[in-house]
Amino acid sequence: MIYRQYGDTGIEVSAIGFGGMRFENYDDRDACAELVKSCYDAGINYFDTACGYAGGKSEEVMGLAFREMQKTRAEKPFYVSTKSGSGLPGDVRKDLEGSLQRLQVDCIDFYHVWYVNSLANLENRKKAGVLRAFEKAKEEGLVKHICVSSHMPGDYIGQALRDYPFAGALLGYSAMNFSYREAAVQAASDLGRGVVVMNPLGGGLIPNHPERFSFVKTSPDETVVEAALRFLLNDERITVALVGMSKQEHLREAISAVEGFKPVPADEIKRIKRSLKQAFVELCTCCGYCNRCPHGIPVSKFMEAYNYKKLKGSRQDMINRLRWHWGITPETAGLEKCVECGLCENACTQRLPIVSRLGEIAEDLRNFIQAQKA
């Protein structure tokens, strides 16, 4: 296993982390806990979850594993990461106390201000006393490091890191969308903060479409999953790549990616990045240039979610992506504000038909709402 220092904390964490959002069957608690324990035995020492994953069940099954792992923690450390997305100090405290109980630990190593979807949202939480609640928990020894988790564009996350001394950031980053958050990764590096990336396999799109993403491979004998993880391992600014594992097979492939890792030459990295645009001929590469809407429509978020419909052929996959990744529900999407001015489409470097796609998404959302009412 490769280990890297998390920012300036002095903590050495595994370059591959366990993402606790994708357990296969929460009812089989022992099997879920065994998977977590297997990761620990394989050298993974960074374990991420959230109070909201499966209504707390993710924390519960990880707590079962941690109870066993505590027996060897002194000689073989592991680190716990979880989150609170609450907007009021009292609710943050409830989230924290619930997480500690479910995880069966006395302290959270990396506690995240969760789901920061705009700089205004973060500022509102500051004004409400949320960050002070995090600080108080740290003073009490219940939290060791305060971090932020966000799906904002990279420059916004970078600004959040400059505005508050978060120990590190959790953000979406992969061979699919690296350009969208490059500014955040660089800002974290400049500031000496940790960087943990979620969705390193594009939320499952990369392994499910190996031919389309074959450009990430640097040798014919590696799988596209290994290649996508090695693309991230090659970037020393990235502290941990969280892999959402649901079975032992996923663990074996993640470990294989690490064990077979060799530094990728700079010209190969450039080739991969150039190939991204070729592989994504009709897909959004999430560069963010389309965010020019005078009515405030977050165009890039809709275009990124549209990738899921394009690749998976399912309206529901797109809607799920909007809801659970971007916090946009069919009822609050606001696409009726679009006047088809074309500013977003004119700014698109790929010349995608953004206006017609927004219309298609709006129709899909209307049909979904009608079906739900029926």
Sequence and secondary structure as in RCSB ss.txt:
>XXXX:A:sequence
MIYRQYGDTGIEVSAIGFGGMRFENYDDRDACAELVKSCYDAGINYFDTACGYAGGKSEEVMGLAFREMQKTRAE
KPFYVSTKSGSGLPGDVRKDLEGSLQRLQVDCIDFYHVWYVNSLANLENRKKAGVLRAFEKAKEEGLVKHICVSS
HMPGDYIGQALRDYPFAGALLGYSAMNFSYREAAVQAASDLGRGVVVMNPLGGGLIPNHPERFSFVKTSPDETVV
EAALRFLLNDERITVALVGMSKQEHLREAISAVEGFKPVPADEIKRIKRSLKQAFVELCTCCGYCNRCPHGIPVS
KFMEAYNYKKLKGSRQDMINRLRWHWGITPETAGLEKCVECGLCENACTQRLPIVSRLGEIAEDLRNFIQAQKA
>XXXX:A:secstr
  EEE TTS  EEESEEEETT  S TT HHHHHHHHHHHHHTT  EEE  TTGGGGHHHHHHHHHHHHHGGGTTT
S  EEEEEE  SSHHHHHHHHHHHHHHHT S EEEEEEEEE SHHHHHHHHHHTHHHHHHHHHHTTSEEEEEEEE
 S HHHHHHHHHHS  SEEEEE  TTTHHHHHHHHHHHHHHT EEEEE TTGGGHHHH TTTTGGG SSTTS HH
HHHHHHHHT TT  EEEEE  SHHHHHHHHHHHHT     HHHHHHHHHHHHHHTTTS     TT   TT   HH
HHHHHHHHHHHH  HHHHHHHHHHTT   TTT  GGG     HHHHH TT   HHHHHHHHHHHHHHHHHHHH 
